[in-house]
Amino acid sequence: QLVESGGGLVQPGGSLRLSCACSGFTFGVYAMTWHRQTPGKGLEYVSGINSAGTTTYAPSVKGRFTISRDNTKNTLYLQMNALVPEDTAVYYCGVGATRGQGTQVTVSS
């Protein structure tokens, strides 16, 4: 089970930290991802982190977003800084082809 939280409304330039509480699998051995989706657009890859802690980012978020994981808490994080309106989307954490229910992020003044 994957349960995202931390979304909300934030002004441009602001920050949010998303969390994804994971259960039902051995969290520490799996690569985890964040994707996002907006109406009219497909699912967009945002970031990923493997079991060794190696991270990858989409070019659109690199330098602004930071993915991390706490294997003691079975939790995945996405720290989002310098948010822009184009970051508005539903954000999903995932493992393999499984995703959570998503959390809405809205960047607007």
C-alpha positions in Angstrom: 0.0 0.0 0.0 1.2 3.5 -0.9 -0.3 6.5 0.8 0.8 10.0 -0.4 0.4 13.1 1.7 1.7 16.7 1.9 0.1 18.2 -1.1 -1.8 21.5 -1.1 -2.0 25.0 -2.4 1.3 27.0 -2.5 2.3 30.3 -4.1 4.9 30.4 -6.9 8.3 30.2 -5.4 7.1 28.3 -2.5 8.0 24.8 -1.2 6.2 21.6 -0.3 7.3 18.2 1.0 5.4 15.2 -0.2 5.5 11.9 1.8 4.6 8.4 0.8 4.0 5.9 3.5 4.6 2.4 2.3 3.5 -1.0 3.6 3.0 -4.5 2.4 6.4 -5.0 0.8 10.1 -4.8 1.8 10.5 -1.1 1.1 14.2 -0.9 1.4 15.0 -3.2 -1.5 12.9 -1.6 -4.1 13.4 1.4 -6.4 10.8 4.0 -5.8 9.4 6.7 -8.1 7.4 9.9 -8.2 5.2 10.7 -11.2 2.7 13.5 -11.8 -0.3 13.9 -14.0 -2.3 16.9 -15.1 -5.6 16.9 -17.0 -4.9 16.5 -20.7 -1.4 15.3 -20.2 -0.1 11.8 -19.6 1.7 10.5 -16.6 5.0 12.3 -16.3 8.1 10.9 -14.6 9.4 13.2 -11.9 12.1 11.4 -10.0 13.3 8.0 -8.8 15.5 6.6 -6.2 16.9 3.1 -6.0 17.8 0.9 -3.1 21.3 2.2 -3.0 20.1 5.8 -2.9 21.0 6.7 -6.4 18.6 9.4 -7.7 17.3 10.6 -11.1 15.2 13.6 -12.0 13.2 14.8 -15.0 15.0 17.9 -16.5 12.0 20.0 -15.6 12.5 19.5 -11.9 16.2 18.9 -11.6 17.8 21.4 -9.2 14.5 22.2 -7.6 13.2 18.8 -6.3 14.9 16.3 -4.1 13.8 12.8 -3.6 14.8 10.8 -0.5 13.8 7.8 1.4 13.9 6.7 5.0 14.1 2.9 5.1 13.6 2.9 8.9 10.2 4.5 8.4 9.2 2.9 5.1 8.6 6.3 3.7 9.5 8.1 0.5 9.8 11.9 0.2 9.8 14.6 -2.4 11.0 18.0 -1.3 9.8 20.5 -3.9 11.3 24.0 -3.9 11.0 27.0 -6.2 7.6 25.8 -7.3 6.1 27.1 -10.5 2.5 26.9 -11.9 3.6 24.2 -14.3 4.3 22.0 -11.3 0.5 21.8 -10.6 -0.5 18.2 -10.8 -1.5 15.1 -8.9 1.6 13.5 -7.6 1.9 9.8 -7.3 4.5 7.6 -5.6 5.1 4.3 -7.1 6.9 1.0 -6.9 7.0 -1.0 -10.1 3.7 -0.6 -11.8 1.9 0.1 -8.5 1.0 3.7 -7.5 -0.8 5.3 -4.7 -4.0 7.4 -4.8 -2.1 10.6 -5.4 -1.9 14.0 -3.7 -2.9 17.3 -5.4 -0.3 20.0 -5.7 -1.5 23.4 -6.9 0.9 26.3 -7.5 -1.0 29.5 -7.9 -1.0 33.1 -6.6 
